[in-house]
Amino acid sequence: MGSPLGKFIQRFSSIRMAVIGDFIADEFIHGATSRISREAPVLVLDFIRREVVPGGGGNAAMNAAALGGNVRAIGALGADEAGGELRRAMERRQVDTGFLLADSERVTPTKTRIMAGGRNTKRQQVIRVDQEMKLDLSEMLESKLILEIEQMANDGLDAFLISDYGLGVVTKGVKDAIRKLSTELIITVDSRYAGDSFLGVTAITPNEQEVEELLGYWPDEERLDEAGASLLGKTGARAVLLTRGDKGMSLFEDGSPRADIPIYGSDQVLDVTGAGDTVIAAFTLSLAAGASMREAAELANRAAGLAVMKAGTTVVEPHELLATFEGEVA
């Protein structure tokens, strides 16, 4: 018998959502190590292939679309090659990029990962090079984004997912526009540095390091409940979903006891790249599909468990998520 949570997965295809924020190009350069350079004591990498996949808000959008959601991307990219590649990759997943604005003053944030190994061995990441430049939106671009947010809210949208990496797209004006909609729509936030600046939203999804930066202490077992209560108080959010690595997740709701959710699957993780984006995509879709916070957290936890067993920045499909319930008693 299937799990009752399966009904929410089946509703994902009817959900309309927008992802707002910083869209990042994850570039992977794959090569085989062959020798030591004569110029310096470093490995020489024989180039095999290069790929660019969406990261940051792009990965959240890709995961939401892969899970079946009708997804629109809202943000700004550089008018450069990386921005074009990022846009095309999302369009192949049926993400609507019509309001992912090109800005000649911006550089598309890019994280380049060098993947090296022998020709007959698994390639591993040996170095990452980040090209990121914070640039606040121009008044014109900010006005366009705010207008689009307001129009989408009035046009049957179910949820907004905010992916804020601190690169300048999620301005105070954008936050204010989102806050005005917090009583009408599902609004979830994944913010790298400023999770406590999003007030009255449905939920925020920080990891342990982000909590430490916000509160000044690590949310270990002794201070876990304190951290959850502090974040609920600071933000006025309905819930805080704290991701805790190999300790799973902890869900905090005002007036309810903490719910701890152990990791799904093996703790032998292959790659954690983009796992947080998978969590918030599945969590948001589940809430919009009618799941409770606890049910949505369980689905997000399973999606994350699937994602970390895949190499690179990847997505999770509905059939994979449904398959995690096979053999379980409803």
C-alpha positions as CSV (number, residue, x, y, z in Angstrom):
1,M,0.0,0.0,0.0
2,G,1.4,3.4,-0.9
3,S,2.1,6.2,1.6
4,P,-0.6,8.9,2.0
5,L,2.2,11.3,1.3
6,G,2.2,10.1,-2.3
7,K,-1.0,12.2,-3.0
8,F,1.0,15.4,-2.5
9,I,3.6,14.3,-5.0
10,Q,0.9,13.6,-7.5
11,R,-0.4,17.1,-7.1
12,F,2.9,18.8,-7.9
13,S,2.0,19.1,-11.6
14,S,-0.8,21.4,-10.7
15,I,1.3,23.8,-8.7
16,R,2.4,27.2,-10.1
17,M,5.4,28.7,-8.4
18,A,8.1,31.3,-9.0
19,V,11.7,31.2,-7.9
20,I,13.1,34.6,-7.2
21,G,16.7,35.4,-6.4
22,D,20.3,34.7,-7.4
23,F,20.8,32.3,-10.3
24,I,24.3,30.8,-10.5
25,A,26.0,28.9,-13.3
26,D,27.7,25.8,-12.0
27,E,30.5,25.0,-14.4
28,F,32.1,21.5,-14.3
29,I,35.3,20.9,-16.2
30,H,36.1,17.1,-16.4
31,G,39.5,15.8,-17.1
32,A,41.9,12.9,-16.6
33,T,45.2,13.4,-14.7
34,S,48.1,12.2,-16.7
35,R,51.4,13.6,-15.4
36,I,53.1,16.3,-13.2
37,S,53.7,19.6,-15.0
38,R,57.3,20.6,-15.8
39,E,56.4,24.2,-14.9
40,A,55.3,23.6,-11.3
41,P,54.6,20.7,-8.9
42,V,51.0,20.4,-10.1
43,L,48.9,17.8,-11.9
44,V,48.3,18.2,-15.6
45,L,44.6,17.6,-16.5
46,D,43.8,16.3,-20.0
47,F,40.5,18.0,-20.8
48,I,37.5,15.6,-21.5
49,R,34.4,17.8,-21.4
50,R,32.7,20.8,-19.9
51,E,29.2,21.4,-18.8
52,V,27.2,24.2,-17.2
53,V,24.2,23.5,-15.0
54,P,22.0,25.8,-13.0
55,G,23.0,26.4,-9.4
56,G,21.5,28.6,-6.6
57,G,18.1,29.7,-7.5
58,G,18.5,27.9,-10.9
59,N,19.0,24.6,-9.2
60,A,15.9,25.2,-7.0
61,A,13.9,26.0,-10.1
62,M,15.2,23.0,-11.9
63,N,14.3,20.7,-9.0
64,A,10.8,22.2,-8.7
65,A,10.3,21.7,-12.4
66,A,11.7,18.2,-12.4
67,L,9.3,17.3,-9.6
68,G,6.5,18.5,-11.9
69,G,5.9,22.1,-10.9
70,N,5.1,24.8,-13.3
71,V,8.0,27.1,-12.6
72,R,8.9,30.7,-13.5
73,A,12.4,32.2,-12.8
74,I,12.6,35.8,-11.7
75,G,15.9,37.5,-11.4
76,A,18.8,39.1,-13.3
77,L,21.8,37.6,-15.2
78,G,24.7,39.1,-16.9
79,A,24.5,39.6,-20.7
80,D,27.2,37.0,-21.1
81,E,27.9,33.5,-22.3
82,A,27.4,32.0,-18.8
83,G,24.0,33.7,-18.5
84,G,22.9,32.3,-21.9
85,E,24.0,28.8,-21.0
86,L,22.2,29.0,-17.7
87,R,19.0,30.2,-19.4
88,R,19.1,27.5,-22.0
89,A,19.6,24.8,-19.4
90,M,16.6,25.9,-17.5
91,E,14.5,26.1,-20.6
92,R,15.3,22.5,-21.4
93,R,13.6,21.7,-18.1
94,Q,10.6,23.8,-19.1
95,V,11.4,26.5,-16.6
96,D,9.9,29.8,-17.9
97,T,12.9,32.3,-18.1
98,G,10.9,35.1,-19.6
99,F,11.5,37.3,-16.6
100,L,15.1,36.4,-16.0
101,L,16.4,39.8,-17.1
102,A,19.8,40.3,-18.9
103,D,21.8,43.2,-17.4
104,S,24.9,44.4,-19.2
105,E,26.3,45.7,-15.9
106,R,26.2,42.3,-14.2
107,V,28.4,39.3,-14.4
108,T,26.5,36.0,-14.2
109,P,27.7,34.3,-10.9
110,T,29.8,31.3,-11.9
111,K,31.3,28.5,-9.8
112,T,33.8,26.5,-11.7
113,R,34.6,23.0,-10.3
114,I,37.6,21.1,-11.7
115,M,36.8,17.3,-11.7
116,A,39.9,15.2,-12.0
117,G,40.8,11.5,-12.0
118,G,42.4,8.7,-13.9
119,R,40.9,7.5,-17.1
120,N,39.5,4.4,-15.4
121,T,38.7,5.9,-12.0
122,K,36.0,8.1,-10.6
123,R,36.7,11.9,-11.0
124,Q,36.7,14.0,-7.8
125,Q,36.5,17.7,-7.3
126,V,40.0,19.1,-6.7
127,I,39.4,22.8,-6.7
128,R,36.6,25.3,-7.1
129,V,36.9,28.8,-8.6
130,D,34.1,31.3,-7.8
131,Q,33.4,34.3,-10.0
132,E,30.8,36.3,-8.0
133,M,30.2,40.1,-7.8
134,K,27.5,41.6,-5.7
135,L,25.7,44.3,-7.7
136,D,22.4,45.8,-6.5
137,L,19.7,46.1,-9.1
138,S,19.2,49.3,-10.9
139,E,16.0,51.2,-10.0
140,M,14.5,50.2,-13.4
141,L,15.3,46.5,-13.0
142,E,14.1,46.5,-9.4
143,S,10.8,48.1,-10.4
144,K,10.3,45.5,-13.2
145,L,10.9,42.6,-10.7
146,I,8.5,44.1,-8.1
147,L,5.8,44.6,-10.7
148,E,6.2,41.1,-12.0
149,I,6.0,39.7,-8.4
150,E,2.7,41.6,-7.8
151,Q,1.3,40.6,-11.2
152,M,2.1,36.9,-10.6
153,A,0.5,37.0,-7.2
154,N,-2.7,38.2,-8.8
155,D,-2.6,35.6,-11.5
156,G,-3.1,32.4,-9.7
157,L,0.4,31.7,-8.4
158,D,0.6,29.2,-5.5
159,A,4.0,29.8,-4.1
160,F,7.1,32.0,-4.1
161,L,10.5,30.4,-3.4
162,I,13.2,33.0,-2.5
163,S,16.8,31.9,-3.2
164,D,19.1,34.6,-1.7
165,Y,22.8,34.2,-2.0
166,G,23.5,37.9,-1.2
167,L,24.5,38.8,-4.7
168,G,22.1,41.8,-5.0
169,V,18.9,40.6,-6.6
170,V,16.8,40.3,-3.5
171,T,16.8,44.0,-2.5
172,K,14.9,45.6,0.3
173,G,12.2,46.6,-2.2
174,V,11.8,43.0,-3.4
175,K,11.6,41.8,0.3
176,D,8.9,44.4,1.0
177,A,6.9,43.3,-2.0
178,I,7.2,39.7,-0.9
179,R,6.2,40.5,2.7
180,K,2.9,42.1,1.5
181,L,2.0,38.7,0.0
182,S,2.9,36.6,3.0
183,T,-0.7,36.1,4.1
184,E,-1.9,35.1,0.7
185,L,0.7,32.7,-0.7
186,I,3.2,30.1,0.3
187,I,6.5,31.9,0.6
188,T,9.7,30.0,1.5
189,V,13.2,31.4,1.9
190,D,16.7,30.0,1.5
191,S,19.0,32.9,2.4
192,R,22.8,32.5,2.7
193,Y,23.4,35.5,5.0
194,A,20.2,37.2,5.8
195,G,17.5,34.7,6.7
196,D,16.3,36.9,9.6
197,S,15.5,39.8,7.3
198,F,12.6,38.0,5.7
199,L,9.7,38.7,8.0
200,G,6.3,36.9,8.2
201,V,7.0,34.3,5.5
202,T,5.8,30.8,5.5
203,A,9.1,29.2,6.3
204,I,12.9,29.6,6.2
205,T,15.3,26.7,5.6
206,P,18.7,27.5,7.0
207,N,21.6,25.1,7.6
208,E,23.6,24.9,10.8
209,Q,26.4,27.3,9.6
210,E,23.8,29.9,8.5
211,V,22.1,29.6,12.0
212,E,25.5,30.2,13.7
213,E,26.0,33.3,11.6
214,L,22.6,34.7,12.4
215,L,22.5,33.8,16.1
216,G,26.2,33.7,17.1
217,Y,26.3,30.1,18.3
218,W,26.2,26.6,16.8
219,P,22.8,24.9,17.1
220,D,24.1,21.8,18.8
221,E,21.8,19.5,20.8
222,E,22.0,21.6,23.9
223,R,21.0,24.8,22.1
224,L,18.9,23.4,19.3
225,D,15.5,24.3,20.8
226,E,16.8,27.8,21.7
227,A,18.0,28.3,18.2
228,G,14.6,27.3,16.7
229,A,12.7,29.6,19.1
230,S,15.0,32.5,18.4
231,L,14.6,32.2,14.6
232,L,10.8,31.9,14.9
233,G,10.8,35.0,17.1
234,K,13.2,37.0,14.9
235,T,11.4,36.3,11.6
236,G,7.7,35.7,12.6
237,A,7.8,32.8,10.1
238,R,5.3,30.0,10.6
239,A,8.1,27.4,10.5
240,V,11.9,27.0,10.5
241,L,13.2,23.9,8.8
242,L,16.9,23.5,9.9
243,T,19.0,21.2,7.8
244,R,21.7,19.4,9.9
245,G,23.8,17.4,7.5
246,D,24.2,13.8,8.6
247,K,21.8,14.5,11.5
248,G,18.9,15.0,9.2
249,M,16.5,17.9,9.8
250,S,14.7,19.6,12.6
251,L,11.4,21.4,12.1
252,F,10.2,24.1,14.4
253,E,6.7,25.5,14.5
254,D,5.4,28.0,17.0
255,G,3.4,26.3,19.7
256,S,4.5,22.8,18.7
257,P,7.4,20.6,19.9
258,R,10.5,20.2,17.7
259,A,10.2,17.5,15.1
260,D,13.5,15.7,14.3
261,I,13.7,13.9,11.0
262,P,16.6,11.5,10.5
263,I,18.4,11.4,7.1
264,Y,16.8,9.3,4.4
265,G,18.9,6.5,2.9
266,S,22.5,5.9,3.4
267,D,24.8,8.2,5.3
268,Q,27.5,7.5,2.7
269,V,27.0,10.7,0.8
270,L,28.3,11.0,-2.7
271,D,27.9,14.8,-3.3
272,V,26.1,17.4,-1.3
273,T,26.2,20.0,-4.1
274,G,22.8,21.7,-4.3
275,A,21.2,19.6,-1.6
276,G,19.7,22.6,0.1
277,D,18.1,23.7,-3.2
278,T,16.5,20.2,-3.5
279,V,15.1,20.6,0.1
280,I,13.4,23.9,-0.4
281,A,12.0,23.0,-3.9
282,A,10.4,19.8,-2.5
283,F,9.3,21.5,0.7
284,T,7.7,24.4,-1.2
285,L,5.8,22.2,-3.7
286,S,4.6,20.0,-0.9
287,L,3.2,22.9,1.1
288,A,1.5,24.3,-2.0
289,A,0.0,20.9,-2.6
290,G,-1.6,20.9,0.8
291,A,0.9,19.1,3.0
292,S,1.4,20.0,6.6
293,M,4.8,21.4,7.7
294,R,5.7,18.0,9.1
295,E,4.6,16.1,5.9
296,A,6.4,18.6,3.7
297,A,9.5,18.3,5.7
298,E,9.4,14.5,5.4
299,L,9.1,14.7,1.6
300,A,11.9,17.3,1.4
301,N,14.1,15.0,3.5
302,R,13.6,12.1,1.2
303,A,14.2,14.3,-1.9
304,A,17.5,15.5,-0.3
305,G,18.5,11.9,0.5
306,L,18.1,11.0,-3.2
307,A,20.0,14.1,-4.4
308,V,23.1,13.6,-2.3
309,M,23.5,10.1,-3.8
310,K,24.0,11.7,-7.2
311,A,27.1,13.4,-8.5
312,G,27.1,17.1,-9.2
313,T,24.2,19.5,-9.2
314,T,21.3,17.3,-10.0
315,V,17.5,17.0,-9.8
316,V,15.1,14.5,-8.4
317,E,12.1,13.1,-10.4
318,P,8.6,12.4,-9.0
319,H,8.9,8.7,-9.7
320,E,12.1,8.6,-7.6
321,L,10.4,10.3,-4.7
322,L,7.4,8.0,-5.0
323,A,9.7,5.0,-5.1
324,T,11.0,5.8,-1.6
325,F,7.7,4.7,-0.1
326,E,7.6,1.4,-1.9
327,G,7.3,-1.5,0.6
328,E,6.4,0.8,3.5
329,V,3.2,0.3,5.4
330,A,0.8,3.3,5.1
